[in-house]
Each structure stands twice: as structure tokens, then as C-alpha cells.
């Protein structure tokens, strides 16, 4: 009898390998193993001796374990929770296997009709979900709506390798965001190896933290092949400080994007964020918050892989706009003229405005440049290999590494001394 395939199989090749192995099994009288129905297969098993039957069962178990070692790949899983003004609930699940093939299912809970589910394959986004390979099914739900939808969503989370997870929450009942959003999904969240997470419209911090607590970065860092990172994007999401102070945001493995035009930052919003790339759109960003972030970078508290910080304010009130001198307060800086062929975001943004803005070089562990363009603030750190190709007038002023080490040690000793005093008093 042929042996099952050895080694770990990928999802793309395991089906072909399984077919080849099954076709290679010795069978009497030229019977094709895969074409046998249940009765013929039972007759065949009865004609085999005990040892051959036992070997066949062991081979099938090994084959099954190998086929389950790699989860099927899913490009994107979209979870859309909607609550209407009359308390009707909708849970929409869209699984995209490829740009041409996606699976779409909808759970509905209406007060005037029984719960039902419909689903089907769709190869055209413009068509209804009834188009596809099979007709949609209507099922009466034996459990409650939340339990049934949570169990269905948990199946997708546990059994598929997902690249992008998108969660959208729509609540049309004002003032009841916390109670409704917390009950959208009540199942367990397994460790999710994702390349990107998008949360849209959620305002319940417990609902948001449940997803953030179970994220495992799975995208390869372009600067370090041994490091895994993840892109996290928040759209129209509240609870700003609680999200930015989450432990995941301090690991240096998250490329953060936050977009909510009605959000006001506080002075402590950026006190713990530690990400390679940060893009933020908000109504107001205080100068003190930016100043605190820049001081953290000067003290060496930001990761070495940090690349840029991009802030955009949407306020129309001059009194709420960020002021550059306040953002640079207490820092060593100088106004410079950049001349380089290296693609820097500051130079590209400068071309969009008729009047060029001043570019400041901040003294820190590495050369850092920042500028304020209208309602946008950019702080960028060039790559190490690009620094030698950047011409700065006047020349880059840079403290020695030993001086920064002494300054950092002095700060740590001061913090340690204050902690001892607080403990013994």
C-alpha cells in the first residue's frame, strides 16, 4: 500500500497530493477508490484482512491530520453588525477567498418575523447574494440571535487563516452604544494571526479591547525579515485614550491609523504610543501632546524602527490649531534646508503648498525632521542607509551616543529615586 505524503502541506497543494495518494492505493479488480459509493466501500473493507484494514485506517488518520495542519487561507473576513431604530438586528458575514470568489451570509432578527439566515456564493459584487452556485437557505434558529451569530462567526475565526479582518458597527439608537455593541459578539476570540485589522464605528471599549487582546502580528516587516508587524486602522472609533494606551500599541509592532474628524486629543494621548508608522486625522491635536511625543523620541523611548508621524487637524478655529513653537518647546532644533534625491514625505508634501514651510531638524538619537503644513504636521526619520545622501544646510547637529546614554541613565536613576521615595514614605 502506498504511504501518505510526508511533511507539512500547504492548502494550495494538499488537495492534489491527497488525490495522487488515494489514486496510488492498490485496489482489486481495477476498482477506482474515489468512485466507490458507501456500499461498495463497505464490501471492499469486509474483504480485506484485519492487518490491511488497520493500516488503511491509520493511513487515513495520518492523512486527515496532515490536511488539517494548515488552515484554509482567507484574504478578508468582514463582520458587519447593524442595529436599527426599531431594535432590528443584522449580522452580515462576508468571507473573501479571492477577488473573484466570496461567500456572503446574513443573520436577521426582526421583532415581527422569525429569525432566518441566507447565504450563497457570489462572483460579482454588484449582484445580489442569491446569485452563485447554490440557492440561499432559510433556517430557523434554535438558539437566540446573538448566540447563533456568535457561534457562526467563531467558526470562521477558528478554522481559517485570515489576512485582513474588518469589523464594522452601525447603531441607529443614540445613547445605547455600550449595551448594544457589547452584545454584538459574545463568543470566544481565538488568537488571530492577522496582517491587518480594521475597526469601523465601534465606541464600546470592552468590545474593542476584546479584539486587540487577541491579535498576533503576522505581516513581515520590510526592514527586518525576522520581525512580524500588523496594520491596525480605526475609523470613526471613540474611546481614544483607552485605545492608544492599550498594551498592544506599546510593542512597536503596530502601524497605527486613526481617522475621526470629530475627536479631540488630550495632552496624554500620545504618551504611550510606540509604532513604526502613525497616521492620525482628528479635529484637534494639542501642541503639548506632540511635544510629549517628540521628547520621548529624543530620550530614546521610541523604537528604533520608527519612521514617521503624520497628524492632520480638521478644526476651523485658529485657537484650536497646533502651534509649531509650542510643539518644539524644550527641544534642541534648528531650521534647515533639505537637498536630497531621497524620497521624503516632508519634501513631497512641501510641493503641494504654494508657500514652502520651514523644516526643522531635531537633535535626537538619529536625524529627525519635522514641518507644519497648514493643518498637517509631519515628523519623519530617514532610513539609516539614506542619511549619507541627505544634504542639510546648516550641517546636521547631532549629539554623541555617549551623551545620550548618560542623559538616559540620568533620567532612569531619577525615576528610580522617586519610586523609592514613594514606596518608603
N, C-alpha and C positions, 0 to 999 in steps of 0.2 A: 504494500500500500504506500502511496506517496505521502511524504511528510508535509505538514503545513508549512507555510513560508516562515522563515526565521526573521528576527529583527523587528524593529518598530516601523510600522507602515503609516504613511500619510493618508489623509482622507481621499486625496485625488487618485491614488494608485491602489488602495486596498481592495476596491471592488474588482478591478481587473485581476489582481493577484488571487483573490478568492475564487473567481471564476476559473482561472487556469488550474488552481489546485483541485477544485472539485471535478473538473473535466479530466484530470490525470488519474483519478482514482480507478483502480481495476474494477470492472463490473462484468458479471457473467452475461453471455449471450448478446453482447453489444447493446445492453440497455443503457440509455443515456441517463445519468444520475439526476441531472437537473430537470428532466422532462417527466420524472416519475410522479404520479399522484400519491396521495396518502396511503391508499390501499396497496398499491404496488410496492411502495417503500416498506410497508409493514411486512408484506410477504417476503421481500428481499432480506429484511433483518431477521426474520424467523429461519431462513435457510442458512444463515451464517452461524459458524460455531461461536462459542462463548468468548474465546480469546479475540477473534476478529471483530466481533461486535463491541467488545470492551475497548479495543484500540480505536475503532471508529468513533465511539463516544468521547474518548479522551482527545482525539484529534479535533472533533467539533468544538469541544470546550476550549481548547487552546486557540482555535481559530476565532471563536467568539470573543475571547479576552483580547486578542490582538486587534480585532476590528473595533473594539471599544476603547482601545488605548488612546486614540486621538479623537477628539470631539469634532463633529462636522463644523465646517467653517461658515460663519455668518458675517457678511460685510457690515450690516447695520440692523439694529433692533430698535424700533420706535415704540414707545409706550405713551399713549395719549389718554389722559383722564379728563373727563368733562362732567361738570355738574350744572344743570340748567336752573333757571329761576324757580321752576316748579318742582325741584328736587329730583328730576330725572337724571340718572347716571349713565354714562357711556364710558366704556374702556375699549380702546382701539389698539390692536397689536399689529404691527407691520414688520415682517421679517424679510430682509432683502438679502438673497443669496448671491445675486449678481445684478448688474444693471438691467438685464433682460427678464429676470425671474424674481418675483417677490410673492410672499404669502400674506394675506390680509384677513384679519378676523375682527369682529366687533361684538362686544358684550353690551346688552342694553338692559336697563332696569327702569321700567316705566310704572308709574303708580296705577295706571288704568289698563295695563296689559301684562301678561306673564313675561317672565324673563326669557330671553332667547339669544342664540348665538348664530352667526352666519359667517362663512369663510369660503375662500377659494383662491386659486392661483390666478395671478394677473401678469401678463407680459406687456401691458400698455398702461401707463399711469393715467391716461386720460379716460380709460374705460372704467366701467363700474366693476365692483368686486365679483359680480356674477359671471363675468367673462373669464374663461380659463379652461382648465382641464376637467373639472367636475362641478356639479351644481352645488350651490350653498346648502348647508344643512341647518335646520332649526331644531334646537334641543331644549327641552325643559330642564331647568337647573334644579337638581335635588337639594343643593346647599344654598346658603344665602349668596347674594350677588357678590359681595366682597370676598368671601371665602372661595367661591368658584373662580373668579377672575384672578385672585392671588395664586391659586394652585396652578392655573393655566400659565401665568407669567413665570412662575417659579420653574416650570418645566423648561421653558426656553432659556432661562438663566443658567440652569444646571447642566443642560445637555448640549450646549452649543458654544463654540469658541467665537466670541463676538469681538469685532474690531471697534465699532462705534455704537455706543448706547445713547439714545436720545429720549429724554423724559420731558413731556410737556403737560402742564397742568392748567386747566381753564375752569375757573369758578365764577359763575354768574350770580352768586348770592353774596352781596357785600357784608363784611363783618364776620363771616363764618369760615375764613380760610383755614384756621388752625384745626378746627374739629373735622372739617371735610377732607382736607389734604392728608391728614394723618391716617385716615381710614381708606385712602385710595388703594394702598397695597399693605397687607398685613402678613404676608408670608416671609419666610427667611430669605435673606440675601446672601448667596454663597460668595466666596472670594471671586471677584470679577477681574480677569486679566484683559484690560482694555487698552486701546490706543487713544481713544477719545471719549469723553463724557460730556454731554450737553444737557443742561437742566434749564427748562424754559418755564417761567411763570410761577414757580413754587415760592411760597412765603412761610411755610412751616419749617422751623429749624430742625425739628426732630426728623421730619421726612427727608430733609436734605442730608443731615448727618448720617442717617442710616445707609445712604448710598456712598458717601465719602469714606465711611469707616471700612468699607469692604473693597476698596479699589486697590488693584495691583497693577502698577505701570508695566506695559508690555510693548511699548514702542522703542526702537533702538535709537539712542542718542546719536545724532550725526557727528558729534565731536568725540564721542567715546563709545566704541562698539560694545564694551562690556557693561555699559550703563543703560538702564531702562527708564524711560520717561513716559508721561501721559499728558495729553492736552485736555484741560478742563475749561469749559465755557459756560458762563452763567448769563442768561438773557432774561431781563425783567424779573430778577430774583431779589427778594428782600432779605432782611437779617444780614446786613453787610458785615459788621464787625465779627459776628459769630462765625461766619464762613471764612473770613480772612484769617482768623485766629485758630482755625482748625489745625490739628497736628499735621495733616497731610500737606498743608501749604508751607510748612517749615522744613520739609525734607529736601528741597532742591530738585525734585523730580517732576514738578508740575509746571507746564506752560499755561499761565493763567490768562483768561479773557473774561472781562466783566463788562456788561453793557446794560445800563439802566439810566435813562436820561433824567429821571426824577429823584435820583439818590444824592444825598448829601454825605460826604465823608466827614469823619471826625479826626481829631489830632492823632488818635491811636490806631487808625485803620491799617496803616502800613507798618506797624511796629514789629510784626512777626512774619510778614510775607517774605519768602525766600525762594524765588523762582528764576529760571534762566530767562524767560520772556514774559513780560507783563503788559497787557493791553487793557486799558480801563476807559470807559465812557461814563461820565456822571455829570450831574448838574453842577456840583461844587466840590472842589478838592482844596482844602485849606493849605496855605503855604507851610504851616507847621508840620503837616503830615509828610509833605515832600522833603522838608528839611530833616525830619527824623530819619527818613529812608536814606538820604544821602549821607548823613552822619554814620549810620550803620554800615554803609558801604566803605566809608573812609576808615572805620575801625576794623575792617576785615570781617564783619559779621555776615556778609552776603557771600554766597557760594562763588567759587572761582569760575564757574561756568556761566555766570550772569552775563547777559548780552545787552538787553535794553529794557527800558521802562517808557511806555507811551501813555500819556494821560490826555484826555480830551474833555473839556468842560462845555456844557450846553447852556449855562446860565447867560441871561441877557443883562444882568445887573453888574455894573462895573465894581460895586463894592464887594461882590462875591467872587470876583476873579482872582486867580493866584498872581502874586507879585514875585518877580524873579529875585529881587534883593532879599526879600524875606525868606525865600526858599534856600538861598545861599548863605544865610546868616550863620556865622561861626565856622565857616569852611574856608580853606585856602584855595583860591581860584584866581584865574586871570583870563582876560578877553584875548582870544586868539583868532588867527586867520588860517583856515584849513585849506591845504592844497594837496590833493591826492587823487589817484585813479581808483582807489579802493571804494567800493560801493557802500557808502554810509547813509543811513536813513536820514540823518540830520541834513546832509547835503542835498539829498533828493527832495526833502520837504522844503528846504530853503528855495528851491527853484519854483515852487508853486506860488510864492508870495512876491508881489512886485517890489517890496522893500525888504532886503535881506535882514534877518535878525542877527543879533550878536550871539556868537558861540563862545561858551565858557569852558575852559579846561580846568577840571577839579583835581586837586592833588590827592592821590589815594594810592592803594596798593598797585594799581595799574592806571595808565592814562584813561581818563573818562571825560566825555564831552557832553554838554547839555545846552539846550536852547529853548526859548519860549516863542512859538509862532502863533500869534493871535490867541486862540483859545486852546492851543496844544502845547504840551511840554514833552520833550524827548530827552532821555538820558541814555547814552549809548556807550558801550565799552567795545572797542575794536578787538578783533582776534589777535592772539599773540603774534602769529606769523605776519599780520598786516601792519603792525606798529612801525616796523622799519620802513614801510613805504609811505608813511604819512609825514608830510612836511608841515610844521607848525611855526608860525611867526607871532610872537617870540618863541624860542625853543621851549620844549616841554620841560616844565619844572616838576621834579619828582624826588620825593624823599627816599633815603636809602631804606633797604629792607630791615636793617638792624634797628633803625629809628622807629619803624612801625611796630616791630616786635617789642621794643621797650615800651612804647605807648600802649600797646595791647596788654602787656603784662601788668602795667601800672593800673589800668582800668580793672582788670580781673582781681588784683590784690585789693583795690578799693572796694569792690563789690563784696569780696570775701570778708573784709574787715567789718563792713556794715552788717553783713549777715550774722557774724559772730556777736556783735554788739546787740543786735535784735534778739538773738537766742538767749544770751545771758542776762539780759535786762527783763 
